[in-house]
């Protein structure tokens, strides 16, 4: 049962709609030009649908944040959106001042306007809850000019900021198509997974892995967790495997006493439901070489899972009915060391079950191996996905639920 509004619930004809997407794009550090506009492309279905329903569309979004090198105005984003829509998109170098308000008032049905970077406002990043943000200057100034608020920013849904949670208390609100797709896809693997359900957790972060394991195994969301990447290496170390000085040097910042204790606790609590690598791949004399964990330590750093681990994990994934991967299995950008990630992704696809990947580096690896389109669903969310994995509520989704009940 749906607990938030979606686009089919409202009549948008001749109505002004404030659309909050996540179109934060990677930039070239030298030219400050957008180098990948995939996030802009992903909101096109929502914008097209609103245009087709003759809405007056106002887009409010962010790029980076104050003090960062890639904090720039949203004019480039407006131009990229116009190109993908094949339709004019207006831009105003203002968010809630007179210029922005006049631009909003003069919109016609089917018109699209992009406002400037909302992160330029101090109220956007104030530490407040939904009710506090509903009283922010941004929400007070723009709410009288709009009829509906649409959130399509799943990638930022873990943040309690006024553009993400403030409008839902003041005007009828709904999720955009991308947001709804993300939520329903993740709910299908977190709330009603088909069995067996296998989660692959890898990547470079180790500190959050233990709470993630505890949530997905403790709630029976997953039957098995496979650990790869630095997380797999860290858990091997916590279990007493001496990886060698080169591997430990890479792990040193994450290997705090608390993280090591948490890893040991997870291994004791869940036992064989956590699968660790049985070998690692290193670079020796310019070649990839697999080293069994029993033959460690070695001088070289572990850069991927080894051949034995790949085969073991492939069998588990091929028999799964639900599979999820967050974080690559190794240093996939380095020639020869994307093998673990590629083979595990292939096994997820070959299973024929529900296969979902998430996170920027994981999606980047899938793109590199030309596998992206073969998964059941691909989530580009980072922080929001981590919040989901930790079993925590997403403020922007909670605000949509509040609006559903209020309006």
N, C-alpha and C positions, 0 to 999 in steps of 0.2 A: 504494500500500500504506500502511495506517495505521501510524503510529509512536507513537501515544499512545492510551490507553484513552478510550472514550466511554461514555455511560450504559448502553448495552445490554450492556456487558462484565461487569457486576457484579450480584449479587442483593442488593438494598437492603432487603428485607423485614425489619422489626424491627431494622434497623441504624441507627446514628447517623452522619449525614453532615454534614461541615463544608463548607458552600458559600461560596466566596469570589467574589462578583460585583463589578462596578463600577457602583454606583448613586449616584455622586457627582453631585449635582443643582445646577442654578443656583438661587440664592435671591434673594428680594427684600431689598435692602440695609437697608431700614427695618424690616420686620417679621420678617426671617429665616425667612420661610415659603418652602417649595418653590414655584417658579413654573413648572417644567417637569419632569415626572416620567417622561419617555420612557425613561430608563435603567432605572427601576424596572419599567416595563411590559415592557421587552425581556427581563427575566429570568423573567417569568411562566411561559413554556413549560417551562423547566428545573425550576422549583419545583413546578409542577403535576405533572410527570412523576414527580418524586421522591415527592411526596405520594401519587400513584396507586400507586406501588410500595411504599407503606407504610413509607417511610423516616422517621426522626426527623431533621428538617432544622434545622440550626443555621447561621444566616447571619452571616458576619463580613465587614464592609465598612468603607469610610472615607467621610468627607465633608471635603473640603479638607485642611488640615494645620494644626498648631499655629502660632499667631501670625497666622493669616489671619482676616479678619472673618467668613468663612462657615464657620469650623470650629465645628460644632455636634454635639450628640448625634444618634443615629440613630433616635430615637423617631418623628419625622415619617415617615421612610422606612418604618418598620414599619407605620404606619397606612395609608400609601399602598399598600403591598403587600397588606395585608389587604383594602383596597377593590377592588383589581384581581383578587385571587384569589377574592373573595366568600367568604372563610374567615378565621376568627380567626388572628391572628399575635401571639405573645407578644413582649414586649420586656423586656430587663433592662439596667439602667444600670451595666453591668460588662462586662469583656472576659474576664478570666482569673482573677478572684478567687472567693471562696466563693459569692457570689450567682450568678455566671455558671455555676459548676460545678454547683450545686444545681439551677439551672434546666435545664441540659442533662440531668442525671440523671433528672429527673422528666418528660421528654418521652415521649409515647406515639407509636405508629406514626401517621404522617400529620400530626403536629403540626409547627408552624413557630415557631422562636424567632429573634429578631434580637438580636445582642449590640451593645454600644455601639461607638463610633468607634475602630477599631483604631489610627488615627493618634495617639491619645492616649498610646500606649506608645512609649517611647524606642527600644525594640528594633526596632520596625517600620521605622524609617528609618535604622538603623545601616548603615554602608557595608561589607557583607559579601557573600560569595558564597553559593551554595546550601548548602554544607556548614556554613558559619558560621551561617547563619540556622536550620539544622536544630537547632542547639544553643541557640537563643534561648529566653528564658523563656516566651514565648507558645507556641511549639511544644512545649516540654517539659511545660507545664501542661495543654494541651488534647489533645495526641495520645493519652494514655491513655483519654480519654473518647469518642473517635470511632473508627469502623471504616473510614471512607472520607473522602477529601478530593476535592472537586470545584472546579475553577477555571473560572469563567465570566466572568472579568474581562479580556477582550481589551484593553479601553481602557487598562488599567494593566499589560499584559503586558511592557512595556519596562522595568519597574522591578524591581530585585532587592531585594525586601522580604520579611520573614519570613512574612507572611500569604500571599504570592504564590509563594514558592519553597521555603519551609522544610519544609512538611508532606509534600511529595512523596518525601522521603528516608526518611520514617518510617512512612507508611501507604499502602496502594494508592490511587492517584489517577487521576482522569479529567477530561476537559474537559466543561463543560456544553454545552447545545445552542447557545447564542449563540456561545461561544468556538469550537466546532467549525465552525459556519457561517461565521464570520469567516475562520478559517484556510483552509478549503477554498475559499471564494470568492476570497480573495486569491491563493492558490496557483494557481488556475485562470487568473489573468491574469498572474502573475509567472513561473510555471513552465511552463505549457503554453498560452500565448496563441494564439488563432486569428489568422491574418494577413489584412490588415495590422493591427498593434497600434499604437494612437495614445494617448499620454499627454498630458493637458492639466495643466500645472503653473502655478498662479497664486497668488492670495492676497497677503498683506502681508509675508511673510517672504522674504528674498532669500538670506540667508547659506547656507542648506542646499541651495539649488536646484542649484548646480553639481555637488556630489557626487551628488545624486539623478539628474541628467542622465547623469553619467558611469556610474552603476550601471545604469540601465535601458537606455541605448543601448549601453554597453560589453558588457553581458550579452545583448544582443539581445532583452531582454524587450519593449522597444518598438522599432518601426521608425522612428517619428517622435515628437518631442516638440514640442508647441505651448506657447509661453510667453505668459502673459497677466498681468494685474494688475501689481503692483509688480515682479514678477520680469521680466515682459516689458519694462517701462519701463527697468529696470536694465540688462538686456542690450542694449537699444537704445542706452543711454548708453555702455555699454562698447564698443559697435561704433562709437561716434563721433557719434551723433545728439545734437544739442543740444536737449533737451526744453524748456528754459526754466527760469527760476529757481523758479517755483512748484512744478513737478514735482520738481526737484532738491532742494528743501527737504524734501519728503516723504521722499525717498530717502536723505537725508544720513547717517543713522545706520548704514545698511546698506552704503553705498558706501565701504567701506574699501579700502585698496590691495590687500589679499589677495583680497577678494571680486571686485574689478574684474579682477584678473589671472586668477582662476579662471574668470570669465565669458569673458574673451578666449580662454583656453585651450580651453574647451568649444566656442566658435564655430570656432576653428581646427581642432579635432580632428574635429568631427562635421558641420561645414558645413551642407549643405541638409537634413540630418535634424533640425535645430532650426529651427522656424518662428517668426519674430518678427512682431509687429504691423506692418502697413503704414500704419496710421493710428491716431489716438487720438481719443477723444471728450472734449470739454471743455464747461464751462458758460459760455455767453456771452449776456449780456442775458436770463438766466433760461431760456435754451433749450439743448438738447443740440446740439452741432455737431461734426462729424467733421473732423479736420485731418490731411492726409497727412503722413507723416514728413518728406518733402522740403520741406514748408512750415513746419516747426518751426525755431526756437522760437516759442512764443506766451506771452503773459502768464499765461494760465489754466493750472491744473493738469490733467493727464491723469487722468480719473476712470474711464475704461472704454476698451475697444478700440473703434475706429470701424467704420463701415459696411463699408468695403472689407475690413478684417480679418475681420469677422464672416462675410462671404460666402466669403472664401478658406478660413477654418478650417472652416466648415460643410461645404464640399465634401469636405475631407479626412476629417472625422468621419463623414459619411454613407456613405463607401465603406469604413469600417473594419469589421473583424469583432470586434475587441476594443477597447474604449475605456475610459479611466480618467481621472477628474478629481479633483484635489486643489487646492482653492483657487479662489475665484471670479475672474471676469475683470475685475471692477471694483468700484466702491463700490455694490453691489447694493441696499443699504439706502436709498440716495438716489433719489428719484423720477426716472425716466428713465435711470438709469445701471446698471440691472440688465439692460439689453438684451443685452449681450455674453454674460453668464453664461446667461441664459435661452435664447438662440438656440443656443449651443453645447451646452447640455444637451438641447435639443430634437433637435438633429442626432444626438447620441449615441443617443437613444432611437429615432429614425427609421431608424438604420442596421440595426436588427434583429439586431445582434450582441450579444456579451456587453458590457454597459455597467455600470460600477461607479463610484460616487462615494464620497469619504471626507473626513472632517474636519468639525469642528463648523460652521464658516462655510459650507462647501459644502453641507452638509445643510440648514442654515438657509435658504440661498438656494433650494434645491430645494423646501423646505416653503413658502416664500413664493410660489413660482411654481406650486404644486400639482403638482409633477412627481415627488415622492419615490417614489410607488408604481409608477412606470413604469420604473424602472431595474431591471436584473437583480439588483443587490445594492447596499445602502447601508450603509456602515460609519461609525459615529459616532466611531471611535477617532481620537485626535489623535497623541500621542507614539508610540504603538505603530505607527501607520500610517507615520509619518515614519521610524521605525526600519526598518520593512519596506522602504520606498522607498530607504533607504540601503544595503540589502543586509545589514543586521546581524541577528544572532540576537536573539530575544526571550527574556529569562531565564525567564519563566513557562512558555513553550512548551518550552524546553530542560529545565526541571524535570519537566514532564509526560513527556517522552521518557525521562528518567532513571528515573522511576517505572515506566514501561512495561517497561523492561528489567529492573528490579530485582524487580518483583512479577509 
